[in-house]
């Protein structure tokens, strides 16, 4: 057998091994603190029965890598979650410099599932993400494009219904230092309008006004009174700023 055929055979054997690398290899490459339980399939097309980080756990999760994107210095994958508490899919791209981009994000989550630790356990509702793009560098938001919707937000004890809301970010220039979204109510006892600004330096600012509708409960009326006096149109201004 000639050297050329030996090299071709070795290359085919190597490609076969690479294509069939088991998913547990990918599971072992996850960042410290993240566990992929019961990995199945291959590195390129596989999944986990559950993905765990500390007390947070969801699954099953499936992925499909795009190997040609490696030639561009990117690790790209299509992710799909079948967990009823967090269901949907997105395309994830991670550059070798650490920048992370999420595209075509379509996710639905229940707010009483424990997946969002920042939300009080006494609240429930549902969250929908429909994002064309979300660009991140570490914890810094470099750009966001799309809509975030909260449906039927409620406090359980004492029972207070807050309604449904949408935060929509328009497409911004790649070099923009901040993303500004429009906040509005979709239905419920409160009429809300405002803006949410998220800066790349990890600062955020929320400004808006709220007006109670006729079906607002007495508990809700007492809550919004803490915002201060009404303006000439009868609406109460509110403002919030901080670091995320």
C-alpha atoms as one frame of an Amber mdcrd trajectory, in Angstrom:
protein
   0.000   0.000   0.000   1.428   3.379  -1.001   2.139   6.151   1.483  -0.672
   8.245  -0.043  -3.243   5.550   0.674  -1.890   5.070   4.186  -2.271   8.795
   4.865  -5.788   8.801   3.427  -6.753   5.820   5.564  -5.293   7.499   8.673
  -7.188  10.722   7.886 -10.484   8.852   7.439  -9.896   6.987  10.681  -9.175
  10.251  12.499 -12.316  11.879  11.093 -14.392   8.887  12.137 -13.047   9.102
  15.686 -13.634  12.865  15.866 -17.187  12.632  14.501 -18.065   9.914  17.000
 -16.540  11.525  20.092 -18.965  10.773  22.960 -20.977  13.573  24.555 -19.262
  13.000  27.900 -16.178  14.676  26.419 -18.181  17.873  25.961 -19.666  17.463
  29.458 -16.164  17.286  30.894 -15.219  20.571  29.205 -17.986  22.592  30.895
 -16.962  25.435  33.246 -16.344  24.562  36.887 -19.581  24.231  38.834 -21.741
  23.179  35.853 -22.639  19.491  35.587 -24.121  17.624  32.617 -25.833  14.556
  34.052 -26.246  11.408  31.947 -24.701  12.761  28.725 -25.801  10.960  25.567
 -24.985  11.142  21.868 -21.820  12.723  20.537 -19.875  15.923  21.109 -21.427
  17.293  17.913 -25.004  16.171  18.462 -25.844  15.194  22.025 -27.590  16.114
  25.224 -27.905  15.877  29.009 -30.769  14.510  31.055 -30.237  17.494  33.387
 -27.887  20.457  33.530 -27.015  21.503  37.069 -25.319  24.517  38.637 -25.547
  24.505  42.408 -29.197  24.269  43.430 -30.339  25.255  39.921 -31.232  22.317
  37.690 -33.184  21.866  34.469 -33.390  19.470  31.565 -33.418  17.571  29.345
 -31.124  19.736  27.198 -29.991  18.943  23.647 -27.282  20.562  21.500 -26.020
  20.471  17.950 -22.584  21.956  17.258 -21.679  23.656  13.977 -18.111  22.438
  13.284 -17.435  24.747  10.323 -17.756  27.765  12.634 -14.586  26.576  14.391
 -12.666  27.682  11.296 -13.825  31.250  12.065 -12.601  31.070  15.636 -16.080
  30.514  17.081 -17.797  27.764  19.011 -21.425  27.719  17.804 -24.269  25.458
  18.854 -28.029  25.178  18.618 -29.499  24.488  22.078 -32.946  23.083  22.828
 -34.543  22.642  26.258 -37.535  20.362  26.831 -37.919  21.244  30.508 -41.539
  22.396  31.063 -40.214  25.104  33.407 -37.832  26.456  30.749 -38.782  25.387
  27.245 -37.432  26.605  23.918 -34.295  27.013  21.848 -31.518  29.409  20.924
 -28.285  29.614  18.961 -25.189  30.222  21.063 -21.889  31.518  19.696 -18.789
  31.950  21.825 -15.722  33.643  20.369 -12.256  32.648  21.483 -11.928  36.083
  23.157 -14.790  35.141  25.508 -17.618  37.185  23.928 -20.946  35.371  23.951
 -23.787  35.931  21.470 -27.267  34.427  21.714 -29.373  34.547  18.549 -32.946
  33.560  17.667 -33.824  33.114  21.332 -37.302  31.647  21.876 -37.740  30.659
  25.523 -40.700  30.330  27.890 -40.249  29.980  31.642 -42.504  29.732  34.671
 -41.577  32.290  37.314 -42.461  30.038  40.257 -40.030  27.286  39.223 -36.960
  28.515  41.114 -35.054  29.134  37.855 -34.911  32.878  38.620 -33.449  33.165
  42.160 -33.847  36.972  42.137 -37.646  36.645  42.033 -39.356  36.232  45.443
 -40.743  32.750  46.020 -44.111  34.322  46.797 -44.595  35.445  43.168 -45.609
  33.593  40.040 -46.373  34.133  36.368 -44.650  33.327  33.087 -41.727  34.799
  31.172 -41.199  34.762  27.400 -37.979  35.745  25.636 -38.150  36.474  21.909
 -34.728  37.943  21.185 -33.117  38.346  17.799 -29.769  38.854  19.482 -28.163
  39.255  22.894 -24.443  40.049  23.035 -22.529  39.548  26.294 -18.984  40.008
  27.521 -18.820  38.355  30.895 -21.720  39.922  32.797 -21.740  43.019  30.588
 -24.580  43.444  28.100 -23.083  44.738  24.841 -26.348  44.740  22.902 -29.877
  43.391  23.011 -32.545  43.209  20.311 -36.007  41.749  20.832 -38.805  41.484
  23.372 -39.140  40.245  26.955 -42.699  39.574  28.115 -44.038  38.831  31.586
 -47.553  37.382  31.685 -49.990  37.300  34.627 -47.532  38.484  37.275 -48.956
  37.823  40.738 -48.026  37.970  44.381 -49.576  35.041  46.228 -49.675  36.208
  49.853 -51.250  38.660  50.201 -52.848  38.068  46.803 -52.087  40.932  44.389
 -52.501  40.766  40.594 -50.046  43.030  38.712 -50.916  42.132  35.108 -48.793
  41.546  32.003 -45.942  43.642  30.589 -43.606  43.868  27.606 -40.085  45.272
  27.340 -38.997  45.683  23.713 -35.483  46.612  22.583 -35.064  47.853  18.998
 -32.019  46.990  16.924 -29.065  49.155  17.968 -25.725  49.891  16.324 -22.944
  47.437  17.175 -20.861  50.248  18.707 -23.702  51.608  20.880 -22.731  51.958
  24.561 -26.238  51.197  25.802 -29.485  49.476  24.848 -32.764  51.306  25.455
 -36.028  49.369  25.613 -39.635  50.533  25.706 -41.700  49.282  28.649 -45.495
  49.011  28.461 -48.343  47.074  30.022 -50.229  44.504  27.946 -53.190  44.034
  30.258 -54.092  44.239  33.909 -54.872  46.737  36.667 -51.973  49.116  35.916
 -51.269  51.349  32.932 -47.467  51.494  32.673 -45.181  53.224  30.175 -41.457
  53.802  30.455 -37.936  53.114  29.250 -35.220  50.753  30.431 -31.600  51.595
  29.666 -28.911  48.927  30.035 -25.334  50.179  29.676 -22.270  48.168  28.713
 -20.621  49.357  31.960 -23.174  47.215  33.898 -25.444  50.061  34.921 -29.195
  50.162  34.370 -31.855  52.852  34.653 -35.642  52.518  34.609 -37.921  55.545
  34.175 -41.655  55.597  33.648 -45.138  56.401  34.885 -47.971  54.286  36.262
 -51.708  54.817  36.541 -54.107  52.531  38.401 -57.110  51.352  36.442 -60.613
  50.948  37.845 -60.097  47.228  38.581 -56.934  47.747  40.673 -57.206  46.149
  44.108 -56.989  48.168  47.300 -53.658  46.479  48.148 -52.228  47.523  44.773
 -53.476  51.093  45.216 -51.673  51.312  48.547 -48.471  49.998  46.969 -48.309
  52.574  44.193 -49.001  55.383  46.640 -45.444  54.860  47.897 -44.215  56.132
  44.504 -45.216  59.650  45.511 -47.684  62.238  44.238 -49.298  62.150  40.796
 -48.382  64.490  37.953 -50.830  66.751  36.086 -52.171  63.781  34.091 -52.849
  61.736  37.209 -49.941  59.349  36.644 -47.243  58.577  39.203 -43.622  58.830
  37.984 -41.142  56.161  39.063 -37.405  55.766  38.619 -34.897  53.075  39.493
 -31.159  52.800  38.849 -28.370  50.484  39.882 -25.662  48.034  38.826 -26.430
  44.538  37.562
